Amino acid sequence: MNRAQKNGAAAALSNLEGLVTKLCGSFAVEEIERVSEYLGKRLTDEQKRQLLKQGPQQIIQAAQLTSSAVALRQQTEAAEAVRRNIEKMEMMAAPVPKGPVS
């Protein structure tokens, strides 16, 4: 392979990497947007544009942070559900007072 072919192959690879980064970045930003809605806050158009301007590493970090936030919310919701069930069980197991109520 001569120098021109190597340069052409390197340029093609660079273009492909750029396309993949752009597509994956768009997909990741869409997922971040969905997660944000799930967490109760919508991304503004400006925030989406800012995310799309970031490099792949920054987008991955943002996606990881949102993933951690979702996991934390789900754990909190599960813990609250367990707490409510325990309270229900305790109420059901509590002895009913007998005799006159003052």
HELIX and SHEET records of a PDB file:
HELIX    1   1 ARG A    3  TYR A   38  1                                  36    
HELIX    2   2 ASP A   45  LYS A   53  1                                   9    
HELIX    3   3 PRO A   56  ALA A   93  1                                  38    
END                                                                             
